[in-house]
Amino acid sequence: MRLWFRTLIRNSFFQVGAGIMVTMVLGGFFLQWLEPGEDISKGDNPYWWAIVTMTTVGYGDFSPGTPAGRVFAVLIMFIGISLVSLLTASISSIFVAQKIREGKGLEKLNLNDHLILCGWNPNGERMLHAMQFLNRGKRKNLVLINELNEEEVTQLKNRYRRLKIYFVSGDFTQEEILERANVRTANTVVVIPNTAGSEVATYDEKTIFATLTIKSIDPAIRVVAYLLDRENLTHIKRADADEVVIGDDFSAHILTSHVLDPGLPQIARQLIYSRSNSRIKRVDIPSEFVGKTYDELFDYYRKKDGSVLIGVFSEDANLGIGAILSSDASALDSFIERKLKEGGISLQEESKINVVVNPQDGYTISEEERAIVIP
């Protein structure tokens, strides 16, 4: 209690406010003594006159008539002008300081249903570029958590004006930094390798550690993790990441296709490139098609706008094999993983998104599924 009081009395805003109140009370009291019997000295009139004079409002309903009262009024005017100016400056300084802290990424954000991007590398800016092009409707709040300097963040905000970018400075593996970004109410958290480290191995270790920290705050938070090394896939699965992207998967496949299957890489680019008119999209399935066949839904999209239905997907909350293994990289874990691979079961195939592409005849649409189409 004593510490709180000391902090309060040292606050400049409190000091100026207290000065205004004391001046108003003392000004009204002395005016009653200097103007006896006048209307200005009756009831609460002297205090009303004091606050009106101090704020330079000047209603003119009361004014001192004696020479001593007028001299005193001049004193109150100068004191009031000084105190009100200090009050305005104190309020302005609070907002300016808050704005500076926000620019430096030191202020706690009050956001809901936002996207958080942890870490930074060249792929981070590619994500912003794609999001700006794809998100042409409602501007979604995007929070960056990294150690970029203020100038670099300002350049990103100016470059991607269609996105509402916020910034939190610090190590995204720390719970305090994540709480500053209001991670509990976030829609999705994307963790990408932070290239501030010295070795590639440390990039994935930080991604895994960040995923563990986020899931310890709230297991329901959706986390998408990006890895550089496939060997770390088992660890990120144990950290309970909802989705995992491995950096070498797609690039290796595209390189091979250029040699063995010319034409496929060009088609794949058209299907996933953000500016392509043929980019794959996910859409909601009309409720009247629940329980109907895939062929009926295919005909519906084809007749509606010429889109081609290529598959459906649903969220799968099943527990992955990687989560069954112990939390430490023991010899038993290695033995189990080796035996699973020998039996044709891979930890790398686990996903919480269940995708069905071009199903067999008679496939029935379920309620939780959504459609994947090519416009």
Buried (B, 14 or more C-beta within 10 A) or exposed (E): EEEEEEEEEEEEBEBBBBBBEEBBBEBBEBBBEBBEEBEBBEEEBBBBBBBBBBBEEEEEEBBBEEEEBEEBBEEBBEBBBBBBEBBEBBEEEEEEEEEEEBBBBBBEBEBEEBBBBBBBBEBBEEBBBBBBBEBEEEEBBBBBBBBBEEEEBBEBBEEBEBBBBBBBBBBBBBEEBBBBBBBEBBBBBBBBBBBBEEEEEEBBBBBBBBBBBBBEBEEEBBBBBBBBBBEBBBBBBBBBBBBBBBBEEEEEBBEEBEEEEEEBBEEBEBEEEEEEEEBBEEEEBBEEBBEBBBEEBBEBBEEEEEBEBBBBBBEEEEEBBBBEBEEEEEEEBEEBBEEBEEEEEEBBEBBBEBEBEEBEEEBEBEEEBEBBBBB
